[in-house]
């Protein structure tokens, strides 16, 4: 009899407990990256070390920061550990508290004339990336942030600056770029076997050619409009993928060479300009599923298990003078637009949303000595907290931006017709 009563008690507990216990939603994390031209405001290790307690007042989960001078994957100069040591030591002593998810930044401007076929160049680059891995480990970073966009001479275009690879086929150069991608990721994961690699963009860049089945036709589309002279300011024409043709095989090499603990995060930089929920959901499907058409069959399972979808907010798109509907919004409409986009970015990312800000708006204006630009617009943080809370509590946003965006576009037409 006692045994029956015991089992009845257990059954009752099992049936009752779930109805009275709330379940947390998957935790999403927001990290911040500021691009500035003032040296006093760049988030180098010493700046963060000095201001970390003040910076952690902001509603982020981490930062993207960089080492001074040692931050470019195309740098063919051998980095010396003794030269990096002061910055590595500073990273190791930053008293991280609330900011638990921090990334060390790398970018890819080819100002040293890196050659894909030069083994010495890539032996040097691999050693440099091992030092980067060590720095990230010492700083207790969760991973590396990689900006594929070349701010100057690009390593990604075929046939290359001054037609460097004109005597070689695209297939030959792409195969070498894939080999270098393997070397790159193997070096970078040396001290961080569970590294998270946040790319500001990744496979979504090639969406226009996802559905081309014939490999030769796709490769021709990949590079046919590419320029042999490379300047960041003049090459951003449609289609973008032709400016990044060698980034594709390089990423395949990274994916191939990555250990099982490495996670790739496609940051989907295209979300800067999104204006409705459908764009966010479409991007998630594009990165997770449609992109598989360009992933070799032997790497598809790895892509599915080791690639996350991220999303982004460009602060100047919301509040600054950057192109887009927000230019014709009132301040209150800008705040609603910001909350709207952050809410759907959180809904459609696997784990991370990254913020990008540049002149004139500064998240860190009050903390940094340069005092360039402007303070955050009033209400920014309140809108941010509101979006996060609604996501975390599983509540709907409660509004859309359809009427405001339609009105802003109509106003833009009127202004353009008058000019």
C-alpha positions in Angstrom: 0.0 0.0 0.0 2.8 2.4 0.9 4.5 1.6 -2.4 1.3 2.5 -4.3 1.1 5.8 -2.4 4.8 6.5 -3.2 4.3 5.9 -6.9 1.1 8.0 -6.9 3.1 10.8 -5.3 5.9 10.6 -7.9 3.3 10.6 -10.8 1.5 13.6 -9.4 4.8 15.5 -9.0 5.8 14.7 -12.6 2.4 16.0 -13.8 2.3 19.1 -11.7 5.9 20.4 -11.7 6.2 21.3 -15.5 3.1 23.5 -15.3 4.6 25.6 -12.5 8.1 26.0 -13.8 9.1 28.5 -16.4 11.6 27.5 -19.1 14.2 30.0 -20.2 14.6 30.7 -23.8 17.9 30.1 -25.5 20.2 32.9 -24.2 21.3 35.4 -26.9 24.4 37.5 -26.5 25.1 41.0 -27.8 28.6 42.1 -28.5 29.8 45.6 -29.6 32.4 46.6 -32.2 33.3 50.3 -32.7 35.3 51.5 -35.7 37.0 54.8 -35.0 39.8 56.8 -36.6 40.9 58.5 -33.4 43.7 56.5 -31.8 42.5 57.6 -28.4 39.2 55.9 -28.9 40.3 52.6 -30.5 39.5 49.6 -28.2 43.0 48.5 -27.8 43.8 46.3 -24.7 45.2 49.2 -22.6 42.0 51.3 -23.2 39.7 48.4 -22.2 41.9 47.5 -19.2 41.6 51.1 -18.0 37.8 51.5 -18.6 36.4 48.0 -18.2 34.3 48.7 -15.1 32.7 51.8 -16.7 32.2 50.0 -20.0 30.4 47.1 -18.4 27.6 49.5 -17.4 26.4 49.2 -21.0 23.9 46.5 -21.9 26.3 44.2 -23.8 27.7 40.7 -23.2 31.1 41.4 -24.7 33.4 43.4 -26.9 35.2 43.0 -30.1 38.7 44.5 -29.6 42.0 44.4 -31.4 45.7 44.4 -30.8 47.6 47.5 -31.9 49.4 46.8 -35.2 49.1 43.0 -35.0 45.6 42.4 -36.5 45.8 41.5 -40.2 45.8 38.0 -41.7 47.6 39.2 -44.8 50.6 40.5 -42.9 53.6 38.6 -44.2 56.0 40.2 -41.7 57.0 37.8 -38.9 55.5 38.9 -35.6 57.7 38.6 -32.7 56.2 37.3 -29.4 58.4 39.8 -27.5 56.7 42.6 -29.4 53.2 41.3 -28.7 53.9 40.4 -25.0 53.0 43.8 -23.5 49.6 43.7 -25.1 49.1 40.0 -24.3 50.0 40.7 -20.6 47.5 43.5 -20.6 44.7 41.3 -22.0 45.5 38.7 -19.3 44.9 41.2 -16.5 41.7 42.8 -17.7 39.1 42.2 -14.9 36.2 40.9 -17.0 33.0 40.8 -15.1 29.7 41.2 -17.0 31.4 41.0 -20.4 31.8 37.2 -20.7 31.8 36.9 -24.5 34.7 38.8 -26.0 36.4 38.4 -29.4 39.8 39.4 -30.8 39.6 41.2 -34.1 41.3 40.4 -37.4 40.9 41.8 -40.9 42.3 41.2 -44.4 43.7 44.1 -46.3 46.5 42.9 -48.6 48.8 45.9 -48.3 51.9 43.7 -48.0 51.3 41.9 -51.4 50.6 38.5 -49.9 50.8 35.8 -52.6 48.6 32.7 -52.3 51.3 30.6 -53.9 54.2 31.8 -51.7 54.8 29.1 -49.1 57.1 31.4 -47.1 54.3 34.0 -46.8 51.9 31.4 -45.5 54.4 29.8 -43.1 54.8 33.3 -41.6 51.1 34.0 -41.6 50.5 30.6 -39.8 53.0 31.6 -37.1 51.4 35.0 -36.7 48.0 33.4 -36.3 49.3 31.1 -33.6 50.4 34.2 -31.7 46.9 35.6 -32.2 45.5 32.3 -30.8 47.7 32.6 -27.7 46.7 36.2 -27.2 43.0 35.3 -27.3 43.5 32.5 -24.9 45.4 34.7 -22.4 42.7 37.3 -22.6 40.0 34.7 -21.9 38.3 35.4 -25.2 35.6 33.1 -26.5 37.0 33.5 -30.0 38.1 35.5 -33.0 36.2 38.1 -35.0 37.1 38.2 -38.7 36.1 41.0 -41.0 36.4 39.7 -44.6 35.9 43.2 -46.1 39.2 44.6 -47.4 39.7 48.2 -46.5 42.1 48.8 -49.4 43.9 46.2 -51.5 41.8 43.0 -51.5 43.2 39.5 -51.3 39.9 38.0 -52.5 39.6 39.1 -56.1 40.6 37.1 -59.2 42.8 37.6 -61.2 44.2 39.9 -58.5 45.9 43.2 -58.2 47.7 44.1 -61.4 46.5 40.8 -62.8 48.9 38.8 -60.6 47.2 35.5 -61.3 46.2 36.1 -64.9 48.3 33.2 -66.1 46.6 30.8 -63.7 43.1 29.5 -64.0 40.5 30.4 -61.4 40.3 26.8 -60.4 44.0 26.7 -59.7 44.0 29.9 -57.6 40.9 28.8 -55.8 42.5 25.4 -54.9 45.4 27.2 -53.4 43.2 29.6 -51.5 41.4 26.6 -50.0 44.7 25.1 -49.0 45.6 28.4 -47.2 42.2 28.4 -45.5 43.1 25.1 -43.9 46.5 26.4 -42.8 44.8 29.5 -41.4 42.2 27.8 -39.2 44.6 25.1 -38.0 47.0 27.9 -36.8 44.2 30.0 -35.3 42.7 27.1 -33.3 46.1 26.1 -31.8 45.4 27.5 -28.3 41.7 27.7 -28.8 40.3 24.3 -29.9 36.8 25.4 -28.9 37.1 28.8 -30.6 34.1 30.7 -31.9 34.9 32.5 -35.2 32.6 35.4 -35.8 32.7 36.5 -39.4 30.9 39.8 -40.2 29.6 38.0 -43.2 30.2 34.6 -44.7 28.2 32.4 -47.2 25.2 34.8 -47.5 27.5 36.9 -49.6 27.1 34.4 -52.5 23.3 34.1 -52.4 22.9 35.2 -56.0 24.7 32.0 -57.2 23.4 29.5 -54.7 21.1 27.8 -57.1 23.5 27.4 -60.0 24.0 23.6 -60.2 26.7 23.5 -62.8 30.1 24.0 -61.1 31.8 25.6 -64.1 29.0 28.0 -64.7 28.9 29.0 -61.0 32.7 29.5 -61.0 32.4 31.8 -64.0 29.7 33.8 -62.3 31.9 33.9 -59.2 34.7 35.9 -60.8 33.5 37.1 -64.3 32.9 40.7 -63.1 35.9 40.9 -60.8 38.3 43.8 -61.2 42.0 43.5 -61.4 42.6 46.8 -59.7 41.3 46.8 -56.1 40.3 49.8 -54.1 37.7 49.5 -51.3 36.1 52.8 -52.3 35.4 51.9 -56.0 34.6 48.2 -56.1 31.3 47.9 -54.2 29.1 47.3 -57.1 26.5 44.5 -57.7 27.1 41.6 -57.6 29.2 41.7 -54.5 30.3 38.0 -54.8 32.6 38.8 -57.7 34.6 41.1 -55.4 35.1 38.2 -52.9 35.5 35.2 -55.3 38.5 33.8 -53.5 36.8 34.2 -50.1 34.6 31.3 -51.0 37.3 28.6 -51.4 39.2 30.1 -48.4 36.1 29.6 -46.2 35.8 26.0 -47.5 39.3 25.4 -46.4 38.6 26.9 -43.0 35.6 24.6 -42.7 37.6 21.6 -43.8 40.5 22.3 -41.4 38.5 23.2 -38.4 38.5 20.9 -35.4 35.2 19.6 -34.0 35.1 22.2 -31.2 35.3 25.2 -33.6 32.1 27.2 -34.2 31.6 29.5 -37.2 29.2 32.4 -36.8 27.9 34.0 -40.0 27.3 37.5 -38.8 25.0 38.4 -41.8 26.1 42.0 -42.2 23.3 42.5 -44.8 20.9 42.8 -41.8 22.2 46.4 -41.5 19.4 47.5 -43.9 16.6 45.2 -43.0 13.2 46.8 -42.5 10.8 43.9 -41.9 10.7 40.6 -40.1 10.6 38.5 -43.3 14.1 39.7 -44.2 15.5 38.4 -40.9 13.8 35.0 -41.3 14.7 34.7 -44.9 18.4 35.3 -44.1 18.3 32.6 -41.5 17.0 30.1 -44.0 19.4 31.3 -46.6 22.5 30.8 -44.4 21.3 27.5 -42.8 19.8 25.8 -45.8 20.2 27.4 -49.2 23.9 27.9 -48.7 24.3 24.1 -48.6 24.1 24.1 -52.4 27.6 25.6 -52.5 29.1 23.5 -49.8 30.8 20.3 -51.1 28.9 17.2 -50.1 31.7 15.9 -47.9 31.6 19.1 -45.8 27.8 19.5 -45.5 27.4 17.7 -42.2 30.2 19.8 -40.8 28.6 23.0 -42.0 25.2 22.0 -40.5 26.7 21.2 -37.1 29.4 23.9 -36.8 27.9 27.0 -38.5 25.7 29.3 -36.5 23.6 32.2 -37.9 24.3 35.6 -36.3 22.7 39.0 -36.9 23.7 42.6 -36.6 22.7 46.2 -35.8 24.4 49.2 -37.5 23.9 52.1 -35.1 24.3 54.7 -37.8 21.6 53.0 -39.9 19.3 53.6 -36.9 20.3 57.0 -35.7 23.0 58.5 -37.9 23.0 60.0 -41.4 23.5 56.7 -43.2 21.3 55.9 -46.2 18.0 54.2 -45.6 14.5 54.9 -44.4 15.6 56.1 -40.9 17.0 59.3 -42.5 13.4 60.5 -42.7 12.2 59.2 -39.3 11.5 61.3 -36.3 13.6 60.5 -33.2 10.8 58.4 -31.7 10.4 56.5 -34.9 14.2 55.8 -34.9 13.9 54.3 -31.4 11.1 52.1 -32.5 13.0 51.0 -35.6 16.0 50.2 -33.4 13.9 48.1 -31.0 12.2 46.4 -34.0 15.4 45.3 -35.6 17.1 44.2 -32.4 14.0 42.1 -31.5 14.0 40.3 -34.8 17.8 40.0 -34.8 17.6 38.2 -31.4 14.7 36.0 -32.7 16.7 34.9 -35.8 20.2 34.4 -34.5 21.5 31.2 -33.0 23.5 32.9 -30.3 25.1 36.2 -31.2 24.0 39.7 -32.3 26.8 42.2 -33.0 26.6 45.9 -33.0 28.6 48.1 -35.3 29.0 51.8 -34.7 31.2 54.5 -36.3 31.3 58.2 -36.5 29.5 60.2 -35.2 27.8 58.0 -32.7 29.8 56.5 -29.8 28.8 53.9 -27.3 31.9 54.7 -25.3 31.9 58.5 -25.6 31.8 59.1 -21.8 34.6 56.6 -21.1 37.3 57.3 -23.8 39.7 60.2 -23.9 39.3 61.1 -27.5 35.7 62.4 -27.1 35.1 62.2 -30.8 31.6 62.1 -32.2 28.4 62.2 -30.2 26.8 60.6 -27.2 24.2 58.0 -27.7 20.8 59.4 -28.6 18.4 59.6 -25.6 16.3 56.4 -25.2 18.7 54.1 -27.0 19.5 51.9 -24.0 15.8 51.8 -22.9 14.8 50.6 -26.4 17.6 48.0 -26.2 16.4 46.7 -22.9 12.8 46.6 -24.1 13.7 44.4 -27.1 15.8 42.0 -25.0 13.1 41.7 -22.4 10.4 40.9 -24.9 12.6 38.3 -26.5 13.6 36.7 -23.2 10.0 36.6 -21.9 8.6 35.2 -25.2 6.4 38.2 -25.8 5.6 39.7 -29.2 7.2 42.9 -30.2 3.8 44.6 -30.2 4.2 46.8 -33.2 5.5 46.9 -36.8 7.2 49.6 -38.9 5.2 49.2 -42.1 3.5 52.6 -42.1 6.6 54.5 -40.9 8.8 52.9 -43.6 6.2 53.5 -46.3 5.9 57.2 -45.3 9.7 57.6 -45.1 10.1 56.1 -48.6 7.4 58.4 -50.0 9.1 61.4 -48.4 12.4 60.3 -50.0 10.7 60.2 -53.4 9.4 63.7 -52.9 12.8 65.0 -51.8 14.5 63.4 -54.8 12.0 64.8 -57.3 12.6 68.3 -56.0 16.4 68.0 -56.3 
